[in-house]
Amino acid sequence: MTDATLPLPRFRHLGLPSYVVLLVVLALVVSSVAATAPSADKLVRGITRLFAPSGLFTQMVPPDFSRIEPISWKLLETLQMAVAGCFLGLIFAVPFAILATDRLSPHPVVRSIARAVIALFRTVPDLVWAIIFIIVVGLGPAAGVMAIMVDKIGFAGRFFAEAMEETDPGPQDALRAIGASRLGVIVSSVFPACLPSFTATSLFALEKIRARFGRSWPCRSGRHRGRPQGRLRPFQL
Amino acid sequence: MNAPVVPSRALAGSTLVEPVLAVAGLRKSFSDREILQGLDFTLSPGQSTALIGANGSGKSTLLRCLVRLVEPTSGRIAMLGQDVVSLRPRDLRRFRAQVGIVWQRHNLVPRLSALSNVIHGVQARMSGPRAWFQSLAPAEVRAEAMACLDRVGLADRASARVDSISGGQQQRVAIARMLMQRPAFILADEPDASLDPQTGQEVMELLLGLVRQDGLSLLVISHRLEHTLAYSDRILGLANGRIALDLPTVQANAAALRRFFDHEGAA
């Protein structure tokens, strides 16, 4: 077999700098796991404690339904806040996403601003948004709705923008060549192509809220009522 | 629709009538490479002109420059009585509405029905939700779109999603969308490239029918020599960004065109 017919080597030869970087990353991973991961015996003892007579799970069974009515109303209110906040956030995420997309944004400056706003909405924790909106609109469901809305604009805005970036530019160019307006191109070409992705992102956004809503539920149920009581909020972790 | 005109097979480069397209000194560069190196030619109305050339000779770039989907570096383009290069965005939109483009890859919106895609052609002269989807379109627009689909033989597939029909049918839907524009000039970028010989021939016949029956002007890129010879009145050959061949189709033959491709492809 001549050299020309030899197959390519399976792995590319790495230089010294690449080996050093690889070793540093490996050391970081190993030291992080060693420093923070729980030991096996600690984990076993903890799980056993959960099911002990005075443990959390044992206290939760059977559930105490004596306060089910007020809790149900608050749960309903929380659900309404989640749905309203999510719906508004998804609606407002669309224009932000359009402005943040390379092909659809009217100007690079507008695109940069839209991306910065989406990044800000994503970076600031929703609990912080909640505090801000409590100051703005006062304590109550409205603050929760606003906080969820902003959180969803950040979350869905990015995914919607990515979905729009990934669409085939051909149909958009064709409509532009026809003389279609920017809005016409977006609605009649980009949106239909992005519909599956938009739907998946929207359902996932709702799912995220449901998960948070679920996390607040154990604090209200069973005998676990010695905890501080307050109004239920989806961001009440 | 345009008033039916049945033009005779016009002479190549005839200057007896006002040209529908006049290109002068057209240049286009991408970074350090000059794709179009000063093109000069005119097209008479009601003619079918074939644009041939090897891959990378600048044919598609020329077509895109004509409607400013790609901005020319310099030169003049007068099409349908308008100075294309100096058009402002709003006027450019109005101008583009008069030019139908048939793309190699159809460029239809895949998740929508054939009828909705055809109705998109009305965005050339109508904006707003009525032109977005068939469900929102007024009755007269729907009727016109159905007539366009009927003309390309696809009225019975109006409700089918375009990603569920064949490549040839998709190209026909694209032509129906172009008809919906009511164009005065058609640019076709290898409309037969991705189709089997029979379907490609049908699509070319359809385009030539628009020239012969409706009096539209056609500039079509094709790599199939038999189509170039059968469906054009004039042949322009592009090589290295320049017009290297310009002759009436009646004076051309397959051997001469093949020699042109061989020579320019090797250059």
Interface residues (C-beta under 8 A of the other chain):
Chain A: D168 G170 P171 D173 A174 L175 R176 A177 I178 G179 A180 S181 L183 G184 V187 S188 S189 P192 A193 L195
Chain B: V67 L69 R93 R94 F95 R96 A97 V99 I101 W103 R105 H106 N107 L108 V109 P110 R111 L112 S116 H120 G121 Q123 A124 S127 P129 A131 W132 F133 A174 R177 Q181
